[in-house]
């Protein structure tokens, strides 16, 4: 891989981690149980995708 490709991957992983953090923070603030569950499921799915992608590396 080129340095540019590695930087792109690093950036994508960083964005994924940021999204995960924001989902978790938001879920803690949500009062509506259904919406809270939805955001938590999105966070879990994002974590699964991150782990799969990271595992490929």
Secondary structure, 3 states (H helix, E strand, C coil): CCHHHHHHHHHHHHHHHHHHHHHHHHHHHCCCHHHHHHHHHHHHHHHHHHHHHHHHC
